[in-house]
Amino acid sequence: MDMKTRPAIDRLRIDGARLWASLMELARIGATPKGGVCRLTLTDLDKQGRDLVLGWARAAGMEVVIDKIGNGFMRRPGRNNSLPPVVTGSHIDTQPTGGKFDGNYGVLAGLEVVRTLNDHGVQTEAPIEVAFWTNEEGSRFVPVMMGSGVFAKAFTLEHAYAAKDVDGKTVRGELERIGYIGPQEPGEHPIGCYFETHIEQGPVLEDNDKVIGVVGGVLGIRWYDCTVTGMEAHAGPTPMALRKDALQVATRLMQEVVACAHRHPPHGRGTVGMVQVHPNSRNVIPGRVKFSIDLRNATDALCDAMDADIRGVAAKLTAETGLPIQIDLVSHYPAQPFHPDCIAAVARATEKLGYSHMPCVSGAGHDAVYMARLAPAGMIFIPCKDGISHNEIEDAKPEHITAGCNVLLHAMLERAGVAG
Amino acid sequence: MDMKTRPAIDRLRIDGARLWASLMELARIGATPKGGVCRLTLTDLDKQGRDLVLGWARAAGMEVVIDKIGNGFMRRPGRNNSLPPVVTGSHIDTQPTGGKFDGNYGVLAGLEVVRTLNDHGVQTEAPIEVAFWTNEEGSRFVPVMMGSGVFAKAFTLEHAYAAKDVDGKTVRGELERIGYIGPQEPGEHPIGCYFETHIEQGPVLEDNDKVIGVVGGVLGIRWYDCTVTGMEAHAGPTPMALRKDALQVATRLMQEVVACAHRHPPHGRGTVGMVQVHPNSRNVIPGRVKFSIDLRNATDALCDAMDADIRGVAAKLTAETGLPIQIDLVSHYPAQPFHPDCIAAVARATEKLGYSHMPCVSGAGHDAVYMARLAPAGMIFIPCKDGISHNEIEDAKPEHITAGCNVLLHAMLERAGVAG
């Protein structure tokens, strides 16, 4: 057919209005008065959301498979079904005060790609699949990115099943209750390559006035607990020279956390988010200050360098002030670069479509991080208003929603190949 | 008699062993297992302590007067009883985890002065009085320094009476219950001049290896609440250049609180004791940081200069970063210089006795601050171990206890005059 010619394929565009309408319809399940969505994983509302999406998939002629952790795979066969599928997806669970787009956009963008291919009678060489992953948010059950993590064998199915919410309900029990324990063993499902479309959840694209972020990878994260020990004393009778003020040493190190990020550009990030001062009394010189350090960078080598940097600064501060500083690594997520072929496919699709774009990194985790351990993977970011996410006021422009989905369409077509 | 000759008077010394024994006996009332004292104001234990001290005073031939706020005045008449008395005193209430010396030393040192004068048959020209002031500590009822504050009309008797403890019991009710509402109107009691002997509650004397601190005055205090407002954002997706990190601006100002104290030597003090970070989450850039500022210096003019300094620094930080900083003055205690005559009397007594000494300031409030509003006043400090006070491990050396009391004896004798 005509659509199979290269120029015709190049002119293929998704239906932005249909995609937007689907997003708005899904967002009604768990809609909050402030315009957000509260659809926590494995609740009745999550079941309604899953049922709606799978209903749309079946209506689009797709085959549905659910695995034992409740991940859903919606398949559009290709010409050569012995090829591993080109997969896209994300999640449809939300934060308690979540928005309409986080995760949901990635799943419905995949569905819109399939609907578009159907409309135009395009057959791909490899099959195409759209996945939703169970409990990406982690706000009801930990760990986060649970479905994709079990799938990638980052942790076991049993571990995930045993996770409990605040009421003591387990993942296994809740999966059974909503009818989403499927027959397939997680991970026993081929992935040819993986794309995920997502709102940026940060301010970079908006700040640079770009429509598409070509995501090169996900930053590695190191989380530390840091404790500075001084000596409590009365603020009045203790002159400056005789103090062991833990907060004064701690605040210098807090400044250095940010300086350390600036010393490791362009992707170095350093944050102190949590501070506890002891005894936290107005007229007592702090005897102990505990605070968190969050360091991120694009490669593990750079994360190692930041680790050494901040430990070196702390050692110098201790040598200078005599106050001991303890730095404990409490969590560690390796950096995850995406596959050059997938990054290139996204970049080429964006170029072809004529959207403004820039290379970027993801500072937060996504299901794509686990998929990248199994197959070539890549991500497509679009701007979100003021960089705000995990918030009911999360917002994205319809034209950006459309653009990201068009990029997904063409990147997937490049990887899947057009039959004929 | 022989004692009335100048050389004999100069050789007069208190009985250090007797003073120490009295301190240890009083410390048994409310003694804690860790070696401290818990004798909160207006409790049954406070009544026992008051009764013991007044019993000792009566045994020493003193006349006892109690006023309506429970302040006790123990009087040793002089030759000329139309002269206003030379008064010394302090308090015998303690912190919940207090030590044996804070306050108690000042009262019992006064009693030991009287006992010594009795032993040697010394008659003074002016009468001598020893006072204990109700509720100096303020840990059960606020305001602190309640008895001396009512006496000096810093606030009214009614205001003090109405103060409630955590169980809702009032000062008036508790004073009545322990039988310590006396007939005298607070303040209607002449004070010729006032001395107070006290442990330093700081590390300066110990650090300088001096036995006596000749106290020039009490530092003025300014208490502020400070709030820096930024913008909460995820630590991952938000690059350094696009952050409004309230903590990074707050920590610079916290550093400047200490720098400001160093810019106003030798008595400038700057402390940040209390910090609240919002939302205080490991992977969220702080959107708001609230913290306390405590600035102290020896004169109100220097306190004003520190106030202007820190506000100027905050304004520069706001101009540089764009983050608003609000600084609210929440409490204000004026500086209280002591009277040159009393300071000189303490210095001369110390010189005469041959003790090592240094001029110093009090960084904390004492009853002497209110007395200085009514009459010439001065204080005598002795070292306490590691500068620690308001703690069960508070400690002082017997030889320092003795030395401070000898200084008190000779300073009071200078002011009272020896009859004959």
Interface residues (C-beta under 8 A of the other chain):
Chain A: E200 Q201 G202 P203 V204 D207 L219 I221 W223 A233 H234 A235 G236 P237 T238 P239 M240 L242 D245 L247 Q248 T251 R252 M254 Q255 V258 A261 H262 P266 H267 G268 R269 G270 T271 V272 G273 M274 V275 V277 N280 S281 R282 N283 V284 I285 P286 S292 D294 R296 S362 G363 A364 G365 G387 I388 S389 H390
Chain B: E200 Q201 G202 P203 V204 D207 L219 I221 W223 A233 H234 A235 G236 P237 T238 P239 M240 L242 D245 L247 Q248 T251 R252 M254 Q255 V258 A261 H262 P266 H267 G268 R269 G270 T271 V272 G273 M274 V275 V277 N280 S281 R282 N283 V284 I285 P286 S292 D294 R296 S362 G363 A364 G365 G387 I388 S389 H390
